[in-house]
């Protein structure tokens, strides 16, 4: 079973003054972390904060099978 994750962005002020959200599909918290930590769009200095945000993310079970991936990235 796969889940839709809505993850709060993890880079602190002042690097990311307003924050953001990342929507992704993954089978588990571990897979969500792997997808996010391998994404080139994020600052590697804050990778240690990703798992906490994944664990606290809103998660929704998907009825249909989907490929694991980032669906939407909104960062200010």
The 8 nearest C-alpha neighbors of each residue, nearest first, counted from 0:
[[1, 26, 2, 61, 60, 64, 62, 63],
 [2, 0, 26, 25, 61, 60, 24, 64],
 [3, 1, 60, 59, 61, 25, 24, 26],
 [2, 4, 24, 59, 58, 23, 60, 5],
 [5, 3, 58, 23, 22, 57, 6, 24],
 [4, 6, 22, 57, 56, 21, 58, 20],
 [5, 7, 56, 21, 20, 53, 4, 52],
 [8, 6, 20, 19, 52, 9, 21, 5],
 [7, 9, 19, 20, 18, 10, 6, 21],
 [8, 10, 48, 11, 49, 7, 52, 45],
 [9, 11, 15, 8, 45, 14, 12, 18],
 [12, 10, 15, 14, 13, 9, 16, 18],
 [13, 11, 16, 14, 15, 10, 17, 18],
 [12, 14, 16, 15, 11, 10, 17, 18],
 [15, 13, 12, 11, 16, 10, 17, 18],
 [16, 14, 12, 13, 18, 17, 10, 11],
 [15, 17, 12, 13, 18, 14, 75, 11],
 [16, 18, 75, 15, 19, 12, 74, 13],
 [19, 17, 15, 8, 75, 74, 16, 20],
 [18, 20, 74, 8, 73, 75, 7, 17],
 [21, 19, 7, 8, 73, 6, 72, 74],
 [20, 22, 72, 6, 71, 5, 73, 23],
 [23, 21, 5, 71, 70, 4, 69, 6],
 [22, 24, 69, 70, 4, 68, 3, 21],
 [23, 25, 3, 67, 68, 2, 4, 69],
 [26, 24, 67, 31, 1, 2, 27, 30],
 [25, 27, 1, 2, 0, 30, 24, 28],
 [28, 26, 30, 29, 25, 31, 1, 2],
 [27, 29, 31, 30, 32, 53, 54, 26],
 [30, 28, 32, 27, 31, 33, 50, 26],
 [29, 31, 33, 27, 32, 28, 25, 34],
 [32, 30, 28, 34, 25, 33, 29, 35],
 [33, 31, 29, 35, 30, 34, 50, 36],
 [32, 34, 30, 36, 31, 35, 37, 29],
 [35, 33, 31, 37, 32, 36, 30, 38],
 [36, 34, 32, 38, 37, 33, 31, 49],
 [35, 37, 33, 38, 34, 32, 46, 49],
 [38, 36, 34, 35, 33, 39, 32, 41],
 [37, 39, 35, 40, 36, 41, 34, 33],
 [38, 40, 41, 37, 42, 36, 43, 35],
 [41, 39, 38, 42, 37, 35, 72, 43],
 [42, 40, 39, 43, 38, 36, 35, 45],
 [41, 43, 44, 45, 40, 46, 10, 39],
 [44, 42, 46, 45, 41, 36, 39, 47],
 [45, 43, 42, 46, 47, 10, 41, 48],
 [44, 46, 43, 47, 48, 42, 10, 9],
 [45, 47, 43, 48, 49, 44, 36, 42],
 [46, 48, 45, 49, 50, 44, 51, 43],
 [49, 47, 46, 45, 51, 50, 9, 52],
 [48, 50, 52, 46, 51, 47, 53, 9],
 [51, 49, 53, 52, 48, 32, 54, 47],
 [52, 50, 54, 53, 49, 48, 55, 47],
 [51, 53, 55, 49, 50, 54, 56, 6],
 [54, 52, 50, 56, 55, 51, 6, 49],
 [53, 55, 51, 52, 56, 50, 28, 57],
 [56, 54, 52, 53, 51, 57, 6, 50],
 [57, 55, 6, 53, 5, 54, 52, 58],
 [56, 58, 5, 4, 55, 59, 6, 3],
 [59, 57, 4, 3, 2, 56, 5, 60],
 [58, 60, 3, 2, 61, 4, 57, 1],
 [61, 59, 2, 1, 3, 62, 58, 0],
 [60, 62, 2, 63, 1, 59, 3, 64],
 [61, 63, 60, 64, 0, 1, 2, 65],
 [64, 62, 61, 65, 1, 0, 60, 2],
 [63, 65, 62, 1, 66, 61, 0, 67],
 [66, 64, 63, 67, 1, 24, 61, 25],
 [67, 65, 68, 64, 24, 25, 1, 26],
 [68, 66, 24, 25, 65, 69, 26, 23],
 [67, 69, 24, 23, 70, 66, 25, 34],
 [68, 70, 23, 71, 22, 24, 67, 21],
 [71, 69, 23, 22, 68, 72, 24, 21],
 [72, 70, 22, 21, 69, 73, 23, 20],
 [71, 73, 21, 20, 74, 22, 70, 69],
 [74, 72, 19, 20, 21, 71, 75, 18],
 [73, 75, 19, 18, 72, 20, 8, 17],
 [74, 17, 18, 19, 15, 73, 16, 20]]
